[in-house]
Amino acid sequence: MKKSSIILIVVIAVAIAMIMVIYTDSSTYSTFTEAKGKQTELYVVGVLNKEKDLLYDPVTDANHFSFYMYDNDSTECQVVFNGSKPQDIERSEQIVLTGKMEGDVFHASKILMKCPSKYNQDEVEVIEMESTPVTASLN
Amino acid sequence: MDVNYVGENLLPGQIGQFFVILSFGAALLSFASYFFATKNPEEKSWQNIARVGFWLNALSILIIGMVLFYIIYNHLFEYHYAYAHSSTTLPTHYIISAFWEGQEGSFWLWMFWQVVMGIVLVFKAKSWENPVMTFVMLCQVFLASMLLGVEVFGSRIGSSPFILLRDALQAPIFSDPNYLSMIRDGRGLNPLLQNYWMVIHPPTLFLGFAAMIVPFAYAAAGLWQKRFKEWITPGLPWALFAVMVLGAGIIMGSFWAYEALNFGGFWAWDPVENVSIIPWLTLIAAVHVMIAYKHTGHAYFTACFLSLISFVLVIYASFLTRSGILGETSVHSFTSLGMSGQLVIFNVAFLLIMIFLLVVRRKEMPSTKIEEDIYSREFWLFIGALVLTVACVQMIATTSIPVFNAIFGTNVAPPIDPIPHYNKWQGAFAVVVMLLTAFTQFLKFKRTDAKKFWAATIASFVLAIVISAVIIYFTHIYTNVMYMLITLTSVFCILANLRILGDSFKGKWRLSGSAVSHIGFGLLLIGALIAAATNEVISVNSSNYIAVAGFDQVEKPGENLFLTENEPVQMGKYRITYVGDSVAAPNVYYKIKYEEINEETGEAKNAFILMPFAQNNPDMGGLIGTPGTKHFLTHDIYTLITAAASDSHKSIQGNDEDAAGFDQYDEPATYLVNIGDTLRYRNGFYTIEGINRNATLENMPVAADDILVGLQIKVFASDGTQHSAEPVFLIKGGNTFDFHKDVEAQGLRFRFTKILPEENKLELMTYQKPLPEKKWVVFKAIKFPYINFFWCGTIVMTVGFGMAIYRRIKDGRATSKRNA
C-alpha cells in the first residue's frame, strides 16, 4: 500500500473519532425539570428572581452563595454556588448555570452572566436619565 | 427636528469622516490599479496610479488615527466613541487602550499595520509589488468599509468611529440643545482593560493578523502569475515574521489574562483564544511545508493551501469575535455592531479567491511523481503539518458550535467543561508534534542513513527519559499519563534541538534559528503543562464551610478565604494578614501580607505584601478585581479579591455623613453622677472631674441671671490616650438648654442635661458610636509552579523566529543575486 493512502486512512480515522467526541462531549441547554431527571452536569439558562433575597454572608462562609432563578419554562429553583458571589449578578438579565440538581437544589459549578452590555442602547438611556436631574439643576 | 446644539466640536468628526471615505476610495482605486498593473505590466501608469492610491490611503488612515486620538484625549463626549470608551478620570496611558477597546479602533489598528506592511512591500517587493499589493489592497478595501458608517440602500455599511453620541443613542436629553453640559463624563474604560498589557497586546496581535495577509498575497500571486516556485523565497520571511509576531501577541494576551483577569489562569480555551491560535498553527504548518518544498519540490499544494487558509482563518476569527455570535460561549468577545453580514462577505470573498486559484491552477502546479522516502526530513515535515492541521480542525469544530447552531437552527451547547475537552485532544496532538519536532532533526532532506538516524535518535531519547523522569518526580505529575508523555516528548524535542544548536556553533549556523525556536516551544509547553496541571488553590477553606441540608456527600472545601483586618490566618505554610487598604481612585488596593513561618522557632521569614486591587464601577458591573501576583523563580503566588466590605469604596464616592447628627450614635445611656465618679464605656473609662461655673459659650451672650455650668470630664481610653470634654448646661429665661461635646477619637458624645439640686446629682447622657465594622475581604490565592518556563520559552521562541527570519532574508538575497 502506498504511504499516502495509509496517511489518508489515519487522518480519516482521527477525524471520525474527533467528531464522535465532540458529539458526546457537547451538551444541551436544559431546564430545572429536566435536570431533576438527570445525574449529569448540564447547562440551565434563565433569569434571576430579583424578588427573593440573594444570600451571601462571607463572615459565616465565604464560599456559599445562594439565590433563586427562573429557567426558560419559568420554573423557580434554588441555586447554590460553592464560591463567592459574582459581583454584578443583580444586574444580570440572563444567567447560564453549569451544574447539576441535588434533591430540590441546583448546585452550580459555574455561573455565566449576561449583563446589560455597555453597548446596549436602552440601558444607556436609563443611566443617562437618572443622572440628568442632578446636573441639570446646576445650570 | 432641528436643534442648535451648544458646545459641540463638530470639526474633528467632519475631518475624520472625510478621511474615512477617502481611505475607502483610495484603497479601492489602488486595488483596481494594482490589478490592471498586474494584467498589463508594460503600462507603467497603472502602477503609478496604484501607488498614489496607496499613499492616499496611508495618509487617510494616519489622519483618522490622529483625529480619533484627539477626540478621546480631549474628552469630546459629543462623539459616541469617546463617550463609550473613556472618561475624564482615565490616566493618559490608558487613553491608548481606550482607543482600541472598540471594534472601530481595532479595525483601524489592523488597517494601520497593513499600511506599514504595504510600505515595506512597495519599496522592497520589486517584481512582486503589483500582484501582491493587489491582494493587500483588496483586504484594505474590506477593512476600510468597516469604518464607513454610510447608509446604502437602507442598510448601514460599517460603523464610523466619528458618529455623534446623539446620533448613536436615542434619549430624551438630546432634545435639549444644551445636552452636552449634562453629560458629566464618559462611561470609561472597562477596568479589566486598564492594564499595561492592554496597551501593548492589541497592537502586537493586530500586527500579527495584518502580517498574515502577506504570505496569503504571495501564495495567491504565485498561483495567479504562474510564478509557482518563486514566491516561496520572498514569502518565507514574511510568514516567519507573521508567526513570530502573532505568537508573541497571543502569549501577551495570555499574560494579560494571567495578570489582570480573574479566572485564575493563563489559558482557558475560550473561543477568542482558540480562534487566534488556529491561524497561528496553520501558518506554522505552512512555514514547515514551504521549507520542505524549497528543498525537495514536494508538497507544493499543501504549502499554498496552508498559507492561503491561514489568512482566511484570520478573517474567520474576526468574524467570530466581532459578530456577537459567540455571545453565550465566550466571556470576552466584542458585542455585535450589526456588521456580521459585512464580515461574512469579507470572509467568503477571500475563501472564494483561495478556492478559485487552487482549482484553476490545479493542473499546472508543480508536483512530483516519486514518493517521499520514509527516512527523509520532508516526509515528516509534511506529516507534522498534517497533524497541526488536524489539531486545528478539532479546535475549529468545537469553537464553531454556535455558528453551526446559527446555520442549522440547532441548539447544541458546547462541552460543559471545555478545558478537559480540548486538553485531551490537544495534549495528544502536542505529544505527536513534539515527537516529530525531535526526531526530524536527525533526518536529512531527501535521504538519510537509517543506522545513523537510529543511533542519534535513541541516544537522545534515552537521555530525554532520564531528564523527564527527574522533572516528573519533582513536579509530582506522575499520576497522569498524558502529562508524562508531553513532558517526555518536549524534553526530547529540546535535547534534539540542542544538538542542532551545538552543531551550529561548529559552523552549521544555518539551522540555529529553527533550533532555538523549537527549544523555546518545548520550554513553553513544559511550563504551561506544569503550571496548568499542578497549580493549587492555597486559600483552601476547609474548616469553615456549611454543609448544605439534604446533601450528604462531602462538600468540596471552598476556595475563598475570609479575612478580617489584622487577624492573621494560617494558610498552608503562610500566615496571611489583611493589613489594610489604600485608595488610589478609582481603585482600592488591599494589602495582604504573607509570612512564611518557621515551624520550630515560630519566627516569620520571607514576608511579602501583595496588593490585589479592585475597582467599583457600577456602569461596568460592580466590583471588578485585579489580582496581585508575587513572582518567585520557581513559582508564582497569585491573589485575587473576590468580595470586600464596601466601606472603602464608599469613601471614594464621598458619601460621608454629616457629623452633627445623632443618627450615627447608639441609644444613649443616662447617668446621675457626682463629682469624682468613674464610669465605664466600651473602650475605657471616664471620670467626672468637676464643675466649671465660669463656662462660656461662643456666639452666645450670657445675661446676668442666666445659669451656665460646664461639666469637666476626663476620658481615659484603653489605648492609654486621655481626652477631656466639657458639655455645658444653660438656664436662660426659665428655659433649659444643653450643648453637647464630642470626643471624636473615641466616638463619644456627652450631654449635660439636668441639675438635680435636691438630690445633689447631675444628669449626664453619654452617646457612643457603634463599633466600626471591621474591614474584611474574601480572597482566593493560587500557586502556579514553574510558570516562568512558559514566559521564558516564549521569549526564546520569539528570538528563534527572529534568527530564522534573518537567515531566510539573507537566503532570499543570495537567490536573487544568483538569478540576476
Interface residues (C-beta under 8 A of the other chain):
Chain A: K2 K3 S4 I7 V11 V14 A15 M18 I19 V21 I22 D25 S26 S27 T28 Y29 E41 L42 Y43 V45 Y56 P58 V59 T60 D61 A62 N63 H64 V80 N82 G83 S84 K85 Q87 D88 R91 V96 T98 E102 G103 D104 V105 H107 L112 K114 C115 S117 K118 Y119 Q121 V124 E125 I127 E128 M129 S131 T132 T135 A136 N139
Chain B: A84 A168 L169 Q170 A171 P172 I173 N178 S181 M182 I183 R184 R187 N190 G327 E328 V331 T335 L337 E371 E372 I374 F379 I383 L386 V390 V393 Q394 A397 T398 I401 N411 V412 A413 P414 P415 I416 D417 H421 K424 W425 N541 N544 Y545 I546 V548 G550 F551 E555 K556 P557 G558 E559 N560 L561 F562 D619 M620 G621 G622 L623 I624 T642 A643 W776 V778 K780
